[in-house]
Amino acid sequence: MSIVVVHLDCILVLTFWSAVFIMIMWSAKSEVMKLSPRTGRPKAENPKNYSIKVRFDEEMNKALLAYCEKHKIARTEAIRKGLALLLSSEK
């Protein structure tokens, strides 16, 4: 069984299942357009764009890990807080 479609001076001969597929895709198109074009993680207010490598001896590393474990914070956060404390003490 074939379906003949005449549209804008163009004649298409479709099988039943290809016509069903086109109708499904035509109706689904409007739902796809409702999706947000932006995906992924939102932009940070204060992005951390700079990376610094720091070398510690074993004693300093153990002290940092113990502090982080006790206060439940990441090592980078502890280092940032330490630097902020140093800078605020200079004022």
mmCIF file of the C-alpha atoms, coordinates in Angstrom:
data_MODEL
# 
_entry.id   MODEL 
# 
loop_
_atom_site.group_PDB 
_atom_site.id 
_atom_site.type_symbol 
_atom_site.label_atom_id 
_atom_site.label_alt_id 
_atom_site.label_comp_id 
_atom_site.label_asym_id 
_atom_site.label_entity_id 
_atom_site.label_seq_id 
_atom_site.pdbx_PDB_ins_code 
_atom_site.Cartn_x 
_atom_site.Cartn_y 
_atom_site.Cartn_z 
_atom_site.occupancy 
_atom_site.B_iso_or_equiv 
_atom_site.pdbx_formal_charge 
_atom_site.auth_seq_id 
_atom_site.auth_comp_id 
_atom_site.auth_asym_id 
_atom_site.auth_atom_id 
_atom_site.pdbx_PDB_model_num 
ATOM 1  C CA . MET A 1 1  ? 0.000  0.000  0.000  1.00 0.00 ? 1  MET A CA 1 
ATOM 2  C CA . SER A 1 2  ? 1.404  3.412  -0.990 1.00 0.00 ? 2  SER A CA 1 
ATOM 3  C CA . ILE A 1 3  ? 0.371  6.942  -0.188 1.00 0.00 ? 3  ILE A CA 1 
ATOM 4  C CA . VAL A 1 4  ? 0.728  9.697  -2.767 1.00 0.00 ? 4  VAL A CA 1 
ATOM 5  C CA . VAL A 1 5  ? 1.425  13.180 -1.386 1.00 0.00 ? 5  VAL A CA 1 
ATOM 6  C CA . VAL A 1 6  ? 1.313  16.284 -3.557 1.00 0.00 ? 6  VAL A CA 1 
ATOM 7  C CA . HIS A 1 7  ? 2.919  19.319 -1.935 1.00 0.00 ? 7  HIS A CA 1 
ATOM 8  C CA . LEU A 1 8  ? 4.426  22.445 -3.559 1.00 0.00 ? 8  LEU A CA 1 
ATOM 9  C CA . ASP A 1 9  ? 4.661  20.954 -7.049 1.00 0.00 ? 9  ASP A CA 1 
ATOM 10 C CA . CYS A 1 10 ? 6.332  17.840 -5.674 1.00 0.00 ? 10 CYS A CA 1 
ATOM 11 C CA . ILE A 1 11 ? 4.856  14.356 -5.766 1.00 0.00 ? 11 ILE A CA 1 
ATOM 12 C CA . LEU A 1 12 ? 6.009  11.847 -3.139 1.00 0.00 ? 12 LEU A CA 1 
ATOM 13 C CA . VAL A 1 13 ? 5.076  8.198  -3.016 1.00 0.00 ? 13 VAL A CA 1 
ATOM 14 C CA . LEU A 1 14 ? 5.330  6.909  0.531  1.00 0.00 ? 14 LEU A CA 1 
ATOM 15 C CA . THR A 1 15 ? 4.682  3.546  2.075  1.00 0.00 ? 15 THR A CA 1 
ATOM 16 C CA . PHE A 1 16 ? 2.341  3.433  5.036  1.00 0.00 ? 16 PHE A CA 1 
ATOM 17 C CA . TRP A 1 17 ? 5.159  3.092  7.601  1.00 0.00 ? 17 TRP A CA 1 
ATOM 18 C CA . SER A 1 18 ? 7.265  5.895  6.135  1.00 0.00 ? 18 SER A CA 1 
ATOM 19 C CA . ALA A 1 19 ? 4.196  8.152  6.290  1.00 0.00 ? 19 ALA A CA 1 
ATOM 20 C CA . VAL A 1 20 ? 3.674  7.197  9.946  1.00 0.00 ? 20 VAL A CA 1 
ATOM 21 C CA . PHE A 1 21 ? 7.353  7.906  10.656 1.00 0.00 ? 21 PHE A CA 1 
ATOM 22 C CA . ILE A 1 22 ? 7.123  11.359 9.047  1.00 0.00 ? 22 ILE A CA 1 
ATOM 23 C CA . MET A 1 23 ? 3.992  12.189 11.060 1.00 0.00 ? 23 MET A CA 1 
ATOM 24 C CA . ILE A 1 24 ? 5.684  11.123 14.300 1.00 0.00 ? 24 ILE A CA 1 
ATOM 25 C CA . MET A 1 25 ? 8.810  13.148 13.528 1.00 0.00 ? 25 MET A CA 1 
ATOM 26 C CA . TRP A 1 26 ? 6.714  16.174 12.520 1.00 0.00 ? 26 TRP A CA 1 
ATOM 27 C CA . SER A 1 27 ? 4.824  16.142 15.830 1.00 0.00 ? 27 SER A CA 1 
ATOM 28 C CA . ALA A 1 28 ? 8.002  15.495 17.865 1.00 0.00 ? 28 ALA A CA 1 
ATOM 29 C CA . LYS A 1 29 ? 9.786  18.468 16.313 1.00 0.00 ? 29 LYS A CA 1 
ATOM 30 C CA . SER A 1 30 ? 7.812  20.972 18.410 1.00 0.00 ? 30 SER A CA 1 
ATOM 31 C CA . GLU A 1 31 ? 8.803  19.221 21.642 1.00 0.00 ? 31 GLU A CA 1 
ATOM 32 C CA . VAL A 1 32 ? 12.489 19.278 20.762 1.00 0.00 ? 32 VAL A CA 1 
ATOM 33 C CA . MET A 1 33 ? 12.351 23.015 20.186 1.00 0.00 ? 33 MET A CA 1 
ATOM 34 C CA . LYS A 1 34 ? 11.083 23.542 23.762 1.00 0.00 ? 34 LYS A CA 1 
ATOM 35 C CA . LEU A 1 35 ? 14.366 22.300 25.256 1.00 0.00 ? 35 LEU A CA 1 
ATOM 36 C CA . SER A 1 36 ? 16.873 24.813 26.540 1.00 0.00 ? 36 SER A CA 1 
ATOM 37 C CA . PRO A 1 37 ? 19.752 25.462 24.137 1.00 0.00 ? 37 PRO A CA 1 
ATOM 38 C CA . ARG A 1 38 ? 22.213 25.758 27.048 1.00 0.00 ? 38 ARG A CA 1 
ATOM 39 C CA . THR A 1 39 ? 23.312 22.631 28.835 1.00 0.00 ? 39 THR A CA 1 
ATOM 40 C CA . GLY A 1 40 ? 25.973 21.835 31.374 1.00 0.00 ? 40 GLY A CA 1 
ATOM 41 C CA . ARG A 1 41 ? 27.114 23.460 34.549 1.00 0.00 ? 41 ARG A CA 1 
ATOM 42 C CA . PRO A 1 42 ? 26.126 27.097 35.223 1.00 0.00 ? 42 PRO A CA 1 
ATOM 43 C CA . LYS A 1 43 ? 28.835 29.769 35.150 1.00 0.00 ? 43 LYS A CA 1 
ATOM 44 C CA . ALA A 1 44 ? 30.489 30.488 38.507 1.00 0.00 ? 44 ALA A CA 1 
ATOM 45 C CA . GLU A 1 45 ? 30.291 33.982 39.987 1.00 0.00 ? 45 GLU A CA 1 
ATOM 46 C CA . ASN A 1 46 ? 33.994 33.971 40.800 1.00 0.00 ? 46 ASN A CA 1 
ATOM 47 C CA . PRO A 1 47 ? 35.664 31.342 38.582 1.00 0.00 ? 47 PRO A CA 1 
ATOM 48 C CA . LYS A 1 48 ? 38.997 29.946 39.709 1.00 0.00 ? 48 LYS A CA 1 
ATOM 49 C CA . ASN A 1 49 ? 41.039 30.200 36.529 1.00 0.00 ? 49 ASN A CA 1 
ATOM 50 C CA . TYR A 1 50 ? 44.543 29.906 37.982 1.00 0.00 ? 50 TYR A CA 1 
ATOM 51 C CA . SER A 1 51 ? 46.234 26.710 39.060 1.00 0.00 ? 51 SER A CA 1 
ATOM 52 C CA . ILE A 1 52 ? 49.294 26.710 41.326 1.00 0.00 ? 52 ILE A CA 1 
ATOM 53 C CA . LYS A 1 53 ? 51.410 23.694 42.179 1.00 0.00 ? 53 LYS A CA 1 
ATOM 54 C CA . VAL A 1 54 ? 52.699 23.571 45.761 1.00 0.00 ? 54 VAL A CA 1 
ATOM 55 C CA . ARG A 1 55 ? 55.260 21.146 47.136 1.00 0.00 ? 55 ARG A CA 1 
ATOM 56 C CA . PHE A 1 56 ? 55.027 20.102 50.810 1.00 0.00 ? 56 PHE A CA 1 
ATOM 57 C CA . ASP A 1 57 ? 57.281 17.953 52.935 1.00 0.00 ? 57 ASP A CA 1 
ATOM 58 C CA . GLU A 1 58 ? 55.708 14.935 54.632 1.00 0.00 ? 58 GLU A CA 1 
ATOM 59 C CA . GLU A 1 59 ? 55.087 16.707 57.945 1.00 0.00 ? 59 GLU A CA 1 
ATOM 60 C CA . MET A 1 60 ? 53.291 19.662 56.317 1.00 0.00 ? 60 MET A CA 1 
ATOM 61 C CA . ASN A 1 61 ? 51.216 17.324 54.139 1.00 0.00 ? 61 ASN A CA 1 
ATOM 62 C CA . LYS A 1 62 ? 50.106 15.262 57.161 1.00 0.00 ? 62 LYS A CA 1 
ATOM 63 C CA . ALA A 1 63 ? 49.177 18.447 59.028 1.00 0.00 ? 63 ALA A CA 1 
ATOM 64 C CA . LEU A 1 64 ? 47.158 19.694 56.041 1.00 0.00 ? 64 LEU A CA 1 
ATOM 65 C CA . LEU A 1 65 ? 45.346 16.358 55.668 1.00 0.00 ? 65 LEU A CA 1 
ATOM 66 C CA . ALA A 1 66 ? 44.569 16.237 59.409 1.00 0.00 ? 66 ALA A CA 1 
ATOM 67 C CA . TYR A 1 67 ? 43.181 19.790 59.330 1.00 0.00 ? 67 TYR A CA 1 
ATOM 68 C CA . CYS A 1 68 ? 41.039 19.008 56.290 1.00 0.00 ? 68 CYS A CA 1 
ATOM 69 C CA . GLU A 1 69 ? 39.726 15.818 57.874 1.00 0.00 ? 69 GLU A CA 1 
ATOM 70 C CA . LYS A 1 70 ? 38.870 17.594 61.125 1.00 0.00 ? 70 LYS A CA 1 
ATOM 71 C CA . HIS A 1 71 ? 37.086 20.523 59.435 1.00 0.00 ? 71 HIS A CA 1 
ATOM 72 C CA . LYS A 1 72 ? 35.603 18.467 56.550 1.00 0.00 ? 72 LYS A CA 1 
ATOM 73 C CA . ILE A 1 73 ? 37.007 20.726 53.814 1.00 0.00 ? 73 ILE A CA 1 
ATOM 74 C CA . ALA A 1 74 ? 39.101 20.130 50.703 1.00 0.00 ? 74 ALA A CA 1 
ATOM 75 C CA . ARG A 1 75 ? 42.834 20.758 50.682 1.00 0.00 ? 75 ARG A CA 1 
ATOM 76 C CA . THR A 1 76 ? 42.453 23.599 48.193 1.00 0.00 ? 76 THR A CA 1 
ATOM 77 C CA . GLU A 1 77 ? 39.895 25.302 50.421 1.00 0.00 ? 77 GLU A CA 1 
ATOM 78 C CA . ALA A 1 78 ? 42.210 25.005 53.437 1.00 0.00 ? 78 ALA A CA 1 
ATOM 79 C CA . ILE A 1 79 ? 45.081 26.540 51.459 1.00 0.00 ? 79 ILE A CA 1 
ATOM 80 C CA . ARG A 1 80 ? 42.822 29.391 50.261 1.00 0.00 ? 80 ARG A CA 1 
ATOM 81 C CA . LYS A 1 81 ? 41.706 30.068 53.852 1.00 0.00 ? 81 LYS A CA 1 
ATOM 82 C CA . GLY A 1 82 ? 45.315 30.057 55.026 1.00 0.00 ? 82 GLY A CA 1 
ATOM 83 C CA . LEU A 1 83 ? 46.330 32.571 52.374 1.00 0.00 ? 83 LEU A CA 1 
ATOM 84 C CA . ALA A 1 84 ? 43.319 34.766 53.191 1.00 0.00 ? 84 ALA A CA 1 
ATOM 85 C CA . LEU A 1 85 ? 44.344 34.677 56.883 1.00 0.00 ? 85 LEU A CA 1 
ATOM 86 C CA . LEU A 1 86 ? 47.906 35.702 55.983 1.00 0.00 ? 86 LEU A CA 1 
ATOM 87 C CA . LEU A 1 87 ? 46.708 38.569 53.805 1.00 0.00 ? 87 LEU A CA 1 
ATOM 88 C CA . SER A 1 88 ? 44.221 39.835 56.411 1.00 0.00 ? 88 SER A CA 1 
ATOM 89 C CA . SER A 1 89 ? 46.883 39.800 59.138 1.00 0.00 ? 89 SER A CA 1 
ATOM 90 C CA . GLU A 1 90 ? 49.060 42.183 57.074 1.00 0.00 ? 90 GLU A CA 1 
ATOM 91 C CA . LYS A 1 91 ? 46.455 44.947 57.183 1.00 0.00 ? 91 LYS A CA 1 
# 
